[in-house]
Amino acid sequence: MGALDGLRVIDFGQYMAGPLAAMMLADNGADVIRVDPPSGPHWDTPGNAVWNRGKRRISLDLKAADGRRTAQQLIASADVVVENFRPGVMDRLGLGAEESTAQNDRLIYLSMPGYSSDDERATMPGWEGVVSADVGTYSGSLMADAPQPVYTAIPIASPYAAFTGCAGIAMSLVARERDGFGQRIEASLHDSLYQAIGIRGLRYLDREPRGGPVPWVGPYECADGRWVFFHAAYSHFIRQFCHSAGVPGWLDEPWSKASEIQQDFSLADTARAHLTNIFLTRTAQEWEDLINDDGNGPPTVRCLDSAEWLQEAHAREAEIIVELDDPELGPMLQPGIQVRMAETPGEIRGPRRALDADRDDILTELRSIAPSAIRAPGDRLSKALDGMSALDLCIILAGPTCGRTLAEYGAEVVKIDNPSRENGILLHEDINRGKRSVLLDLKRDGGRETFMELAADVDVVVQNYRLGKVGGIGVDYDAVRQVNPDVVYASLNAFGEIGPWSNRAGWEQLAQSASGMLNRYGDAEPTLQPFAINDYGTGINGAFAVGMGLYHRLRTGEGQQVYTALARTASTLQSSFLHDYEGKRWDEPAGQDAKGDGPYHRLYEASDGWLFVGAKPDQAEQIPSEVEFKTKTVQDWIDQLAGLGMGASRVGNVEDAMTAERAVERGFSLTREHEGRGRVRTNGPSIQLSRTPVEAGDPAMVPGAGAGAVLGEKAEQLKSAGIVVAAD
């Protein structure tokens, strides 16, 4: 039984965002009816074999009266509608959110246009590259800005709209189960990209950020010309590496100690030089095996191509990559299920069906459904998770993003951090807004007991440690459910909860490295993508899983453990080309000179900067040459191309995106006073819900400042014992 069994979803989506979101619902048990135009999907791509799996299909001409009537009947029978047309298109067809929800108070209607309905660019064709250009997607790697724009083949905007949209649907289902009402959701491709920007947009406006270079982290070439990504972010990882590599003497060198490097940044170059030389003494596979031998070494993985990732034993055993027999392409490897749930495991119900294959069954069902307006009882909630609570045990980005998302939907979230953590609470202002902070040592006598007392009375626990770590200190799911059988316990990690790599630690860089992202984006050296797309995407998908867990619990009274992983997100993000079948061609753009997919979806240089042009293939002949583009300004070209029905956008950087007037007004970019840290700029939530809106919550408090409010009278006793640390 899937968590969404019994739900009826109507999928009007085209291209990637809508079909992907509906696929994620189908993978978790929803009955998804896909509505195609008579000629089939607008984008003829092998990706359709992924996004349309597990759905029933019917073809309707929405421009004809009969087709619209049938579509209206389908919507009237639905729990959820998914569409990603430009704002106003569905309204003009009589299929829009306002009219549909007026007939059915319980309907949840998700729209994912290129630009939001309140954006002045709403009528512009919202092609992937067009909506991505002005938010810094093409401004260069996480490592460094590029001298000129670099196109990434990964369509970040569309998956992020799907991820945020699915989380919104799950939370809306929770709200509906509690008060009976559905609502309208809008998650535009453009606005959803602000969730991917994340730490690239973080700025401390009144002081220098803490921290410094981490010289041990990066790609290293090996003896066989292959590369590994080595992520020894902490000194204890370097200690482990020196013993594994047979160079314990390095531990006496100043460059091997984080404290020494903080005092003398020139030591970072020395550290890098030593590591560069030693990695050249073994092959990439030898280094990966050696370092990961006991599961406790510094996170290290080979830089694979995507084709290699599809065949990697771990990816297959962990079901991150699965095989389906597609009716058009035959046996096909493709990304598996994004989130896994222990008690309501999703499943891929089968490969995509042929166009219009289920028309007769669907129409027969509709004839048996008596049309009637549905009115919901009861009082409306103001927040989907109002009155619910969560404990967040997570570190770095992915897990805390899950907890932050729960707080945005109204949950009371307590963030528990280790007071003795080597680098403190990294990126605290970005990931911990809207939470109360407690510094609690779970390894000390009384620390675990205190945690279990808190855990006994919450709805959700979230953790993102490597497999087995939380069990070692007695706060894993099995322990928590002894005191709270109904808890929804979310576990996020790098490589999944099953398979040979499940006990490996990992970060954003490792997921990019294993799944082929680094090799595709780089040239001579593997290069990181522009944003931490796996971390933030996994956090949002973790919230989607938690939402489904809470929805299932409201219906059955049963809690459960839910999972997702960076490697799953990395695979889903690449689902437009991450597949293999007979005749497969790996021809997506790659490297630091990439400019686009072709003349009608490409970066062009104008006289005063760069722009991205998006058009239909049959408009390619109307697009000027590269030489012509240099004769006019970006704005001139945007205006001219708009007159031809094309989309175009100025290429900007992250700073442009975070200071844009609309982003500031809508709260996608937040500059707020943080106690003891002055003004700090972070991103904010971008999804819009009509009746249970998300909110950013208060600025991240001083670490540990929530101890009194959370622990009450016990706080002082625990502080005296050193189990709880007072705020800085």
C-alpha positions, 0 to 999 in steps of 0.5 A, a space after each residue: 500500500 502506498 501512502 497516496 493509495 486512493 488518491 486520484 490525480 489528473 496530470 495535464 503537465 507538459 515538458 518536465 515539471 508537471 509530468 515529473 511531479 505527477 510521476 512522484 505521486 504515482 510512485 507513492 500509490 496515487 492513481 494518476 490519469 495523464 491527459 495528453 493532446 491527441 498528437 502526444 506530449 509536446 516534448 518528444 523525449 526519452 524522458 517521457 518514459 520516466 515521467 509517464 511511468 505508472 500512469 493511465 493515459 487518455 488523449 483529449 483535445 482541450 481546444 474542442 468542446 467535447 475534450 474540455 467537457 471530459 477534462 472538466 469531468 476528470 477534474 470534478 472526480 479528482 483529489 489533485 490536479 497538476 498542470 504547468 501551462 502559462 498563467 491563464 491558459 487553463 482559465 481560458 479553457 474553463 479548467 483553471 484553479 479558481 473555477 475547479 476549486 469552486 466546484 470542489 472544496 476538497 480539490 488540491 490544484 497545483 500549477 507550475 508555470 514558467 513564471 508566476 501569475 503575479 510576475 510581469 513576465 507571466 505571459 512570456 514562454 517560460 522555457 527552462 533556460 529562459 526562467 533560469 538565466 536571471 537567477 545565476 544558474 549560468 554564472 559558474 560553479 560552486 567553486 568559482 564564478 565563470 568569466 562568461 556564462 556556462 550552460 548546465 544541461 541539468 534542468 534545475 528549474 523544472 525538478 525544483 518546481 516538481 519537488 516544491 510542488 509535491 511537498 506542497 501537495 503533501 502538506 495540503 493533503 495533511 491540512 485537508 485531512 484535518 479540516 476538509 478543505 483543499 486549496 490552490 498551489 503555485 510553484 513556478 519554475 523561476 521562483 522555485 530556483 530560489 530554493 536551489 540558490 541557497 548558500 550561494 545567496 547567503 550574505 553577512 552584511 555587518 561582519 565577515 563570516 566565520 570559517 576559512 578555506 577547507 584545503 582538503 576538499 576537492 577533486 584529485 587526479 589519480 594514477 590512471 587519469 581518473 579523478 576522485 572527489 575527496 571530502 575531508 571536511 574535518 581534521 578527524 577525517 585527515 587523521 583517518 586518511 593519513 593512517 589509511 594512506 600510510 603517511 602517519 607522519 603527516 599528522 605532525 605537519 602544521 598543514 594537517 591541522 585545521 587550527 593551524 590553517 585558520 592562523 596561516 591560510 598559506 598552509 592551505 596551498 601546502 596541504 593541497 600540494 601534498 594531497 595532489 601528489 599522493 593521489 597520483 600514486 594509486 588509481 581512482 578505484 584503489 583510493 575509493 576502496 582503500 578510504 572506504 574500507 571500514 565505512 568510517 574514512 573521509 567521504 571519497 568517491 570516483 568521479 563517474 560519468 552518468 553512463 557509469 552511474 547507471 551501471 554502478 552496483 550500488 545504484 542498482 542494488 539500492 534501487 536508485 536506478 531501476 529497469 523497466 520494459 518501455 513499450 517504445 524503447 524496450 528494456 530501459 534503465 532509469 531513475 528509481 523512486 525518489 522517496 522510500 517509506 517503510 510501511 507504505 512502500 511506493 512502487 513503480 506500477 509499470 512502464 509508461 502506457 501507450 498514448 490513449 491506452 486507457 480511454 475506455 476504462 477512464 470514460 466508463 469510470 466517469 459515467 459512473 461518477 455522479 457530478 456534484 459540488 463538494 463542500 467541506 465541513 469544519 473550520 479552516 486551518 491557517 497552517 498545514 502543520 499547525 499544532 504539530 512538532 518536530 525534532 531536527 537532529 540534522 547537520 549541514 544542508 539537506 536534513 536541516 532544509 527538511 526541518 526548515 521546510 516543516 517549520 515553513 508549513 507551521 510545525 514547531 521545530 526544535 533544532 538539536 545540535 552537538 555543542 562540541 561539533 568541530 566546526 560549530 553549526 555550519 550555515 546556521 542562518 540559512 538552514 535554521 530559521 524558524 526553529 528553536 535551538 538547543 545545544 544538547 550533548 547526546 553522548 553524555 549521561 542525561 543527554 539521550 534521556 533528555 532527547 527521548 523525553 522530547 521525542 516522546 511528544 513530537 510528531 516528527 524526528 528528522 536526522 541525516 547521519 550516515 547509516 547506523 550512526 544514530 543507532 550508536 547513540 540510541 536515538 534511531 527509529 527503533 529507539 524512538 518508536 519505543 516511546 512514540 509509536 506513532 512518530 514519523 521518523 525521516 532519515 536522509 543520507 548520501 547514498 540511500 538506506 540499502 546497498 553497499 554504499 549505504 553506510 558511507 558518509 557523503 555531501 553534495 559534492 559526492 552525490 554530484 561526483 558519483 552520478 556524473 554531474 561533475 564530469 559533465 559540467 567540467 572539462 580537464 577537471 571535474 567541476 561542481 554544478 552552480 548550486 547545492 542542488 542535491 542537498 536542497 532538493 533532498 531536504 525538500 523531498 524529505 519534507 514531501 516524504 514526511 508530509 505523506 507520512 503524516 497524511 498516512 498517519 492521520 488516516 490510519 494512526 500509524 507512524 513509520 520511517 521514511 527515507 530519501 538520499 542525495 544520490 536519489 535526488 541527483 538521479 531524479 534531477 538528471 531524469 531527462 537524460 539519465 537512462 540507457 536503452 538500445 540506441 541511447 546517445 549521450 549527446 547532452 551539452 557538456 563542459 565549461 564552453 556549453 551554451 545551450 541545447 541548440 540555436 532555439 535554446 541557447 545563450 547569446 552575447 549581446 552588445 551589453 551582456 548575455 541573454 538566454 533565448 528559448 523558442 520552439 524548434 520551428 522558430 529556429 530560422 527566426 533567431 538571429 546569428 551570433 554576429 547579429 546578437 552583438 549589434 543590439 542590447 539585451 533589452 532590445 533583443 528581449 523586446 524583439 523576440 517577445 514580439 515573435 512569440 519567443 522567450 528571452 531573459 537577461 543572464 544574471 548572477 546570484 547577486 542580481 537574483 538576490 537583490 532583484 526588486 521582486 525577490 525582495 518584495 515577495 520574500 524570496 530574498 530576506 535581509 533581517 537582523 540576527 542577534 549577535 550577527 547583525 544583518 544577514 541575507 538568506 533566501 526565503 520560501 517561494 511556493 504559494 498556497 492559497 489558504 495555508 501559506 508558508 512563512 519563513 519564520 523568525 531569523 535563526 536564533 543564537 545557537 542554544 538560545 532556545 534551551 530554556 523555552 524547550 527544556 523548562 526548569 530542567 535547562 539550568 540543571 543540564 547546563 550545570 552538568 555540561 549536557 546543555 550548553 548556554 547560548 554564545 
